[in-house]
């Protein structure tokens, strides 16, 4: 017996409400573009970084995408000048994630 069944037995008159889950649906509402995103590798001050650029949609959507990438990979990063900067060389993982979401991705450099 799962938690829902237990709650139904405790509160038989309760009618459950479907609450929209905005946080989990944000990633699916991101605008998809036809042009490929550019995923490139650089070294700054001797440390590797991955840069994603070329998104032509709203900046807020790109920020949501940046947060999703950072939380999925559990890495640091930032969003500056219409670019997502991820600490470390995660090109392969990021490209796989973006292709899963439906983006076209182009690998540049190295």
C-alpha positions as a Python dict, from the first residue, in 0.01 Angstrom:
ca = {
    (1, 'X'): (0, 0, 0),
    (2, 'X'): (154, 328, -106),
    (3, 'X'): (122, 669, 55),
    (4, 'X'): (-170, 778, -162),
    (5, 'X'): (-376, 475, -59),
    (6, 'X'): (-298, 534, 307),
    (7, 'X'): (-408, 894, 280),
    (8, 'X'): (-733, 788, 109),
    (9, 'X'): (-809, 558, 402),
    (10, 'X'): (-735, 831, 656),
    (11, 'X'): (-924, 1105, 470),
    (12, 'X'): (-1198, 943, 257),
    (13, 'X'): (-1383, 1271, 191),
    (14, 'X'): (-1079, 1459, 63),
    (15, 'X'): (-1075, 1550, -305),
    (16, 'X'): (-722, 1584, -439),
    (17, 'X'): (-637, 1883, -655),
    (18, 'X'): (-397, 1870, -944),
    (19, 'X'): (-139, 2137, -875),
    (20, 'X'): (57, 2243, -1184),
    (21, 'X'): (427, 2175, -1147),
    (22, 'X'): (587, 2484, -1295),
    (23, 'X'): (944, 2402, -1196),
    (24, 'X'): (956, 2069, -1380),
    (25, 'X'): (776, 2202, -1687),
    (26, 'X'): (1012, 2498, -1744),
    (27, 'X'): (1261, 2284, -1934),
    (28, 'X'): (990, 2164, -2174),
    (29, 'X'): (875, 2521, -2248),
    (30, 'X'): (1212, 2633, -2385),
    (31, 'X'): (1194, 2767, -2739),
    (32, 'X'): (1362, 2537, -2991),
    (33, 'X'): (1557, 2686, -3278),
    (34, 'X'): (1664, 2559, -3617),
    (35, 'X'): (2021, 2690, -3602),
    (36, 'X'): (2264, 2472, -3407),
    (37, 'X'): (2399, 2572, -3068),
    (38, 'X'): (2778, 2605, -3063),
    (39, 'X'): (2952, 2397, -2796),
    (40, 'X'): (3320, 2480, -2767),
    (41, 'X'): (3613, 2417, -2536),
    (42, 'X'): (3860, 2676, -2410),
    (43, 'X'): (4119, 2717, -2141),
    (44, 'X'): (4111, 3031, -1934),
    (45, 'X'): (4388, 3089, -1682),
    (46, 'X'): (4494, 2727, -1732),
    (47, 'X'): (4153, 2582, -1642),
    (48, 'X'): (3920, 2410, -1890),
    (49, 'X'): (3575, 2553, -1960),
    (50, 'X'): (3291, 2460, -2193),
    (51, 'X'): (3105, 2744, -2368),
    (52, 'X'): (2759, 2713, -2522),
    (53, 'X'): (2647, 2997, -2747),
    (54, 'X'): (2427, 3071, -3044),
    (55, 'X'): (2081, 3063, -2883),
    (56, 'X'): (1846, 3303, -3058),
    (57, 'X'): (1545, 3273, -2826),
    (58, 'X'): (1460, 3465, -2510),
    (59, 'X'): (1736, 3524, -2259),
    (60, 'X'): (1520, 3382, -1979),
    (61, 'X'): (1489, 3051, -2165),
    (62, 'X'): (1865, 3036, -2208),
    (63, 'X'): (1910, 3102, -1834),
    (64, 'X'): (1672, 2815, -1755),
    (65, 'X'): (1874, 2592, -1986),
    (66, 'X'): (2197, 2700, -1813),
    (67, 'X'): (2055, 2618, -1471),
    (68, 'X'): (1932, 2281, -1593),
    (69, 'X'): (2275, 2191, -1732),
    (70, 'X'): (2454, 2300, -1416),
    (71, 'X'): (2224, 2107, -1183),
    (72, 'X'): (2226, 1792, -1397),
    (73, 'X'): (2605, 1782, -1421),
    (74, 'X'): (2656, 1916, -1065),
    (75, 'X'): (2914, 2167, -1182),
    (76, 'X'): (2967, 2539, -1151),
    (77, 'X'): (2913, 2786, -1426),
    (78, 'X'): (2765, 3117, -1523),
    (79, 'X'): (2558, 3297, -1783),
    (80, 'X'): (2731, 3600, -1936),
    (81, 'X'): (2700, 3787, -2267),
    (82, 'X'): (2446, 3538, -2411),
    (83, 'X'): (2683, 3247, -2340),
    (84, 'X'): (2664, 2962, -2092),
    (85, 'X'): (3004, 2902, -1934),
    (86, 'X'): (3048, 2565, -1760),
    (87, 'X'): (3355, 2485, -1550),
    (88, 'X'): (3534, 2181, -1692),
    (89, 'X'): (3535, 1991, -2021),
    (90, 'X'): (3183, 1848, -2043),
    (91, 'X'): (3124, 1886, -2418),
    (92, 'X'): (3014, 1527, -2476),
    (93, 'X'): (2769, 1519, -2184),
    (94, 'X'): (2628, 1863, -2263),
    (95, 'X'): (2585, 1779, -2631),
    (96, 'X'): (2402, 1458, -2539),
    (97, 'X'): (2172, 1650, -2301),
    (98, 'X'): (2094, 1916, -2560),
    (99, 'X'): (2024, 1657, -2830),
    (100, 'X'): (1785, 1481, -2589),
    (101, 'X'): (1598, 1811, -2546),
    (102, 'X'): (1572, 1848, -2925),
    (103, 'X'): (1843, 2104, -3000),
    (104, 'X'): (2087, 2084, -3289),
    (105, 'X'): (2440, 2106, -3151),
    (106, 'X'): (2767, 2174, -3329),
    (107, 'X'): (3102, 2089, -3169),
    (108, 'X'): (3376, 2347, -3223),
    (109, 'X'): (3742, 2321, -3125),
    (110, 'X'): (3949, 2020, -3027),
}
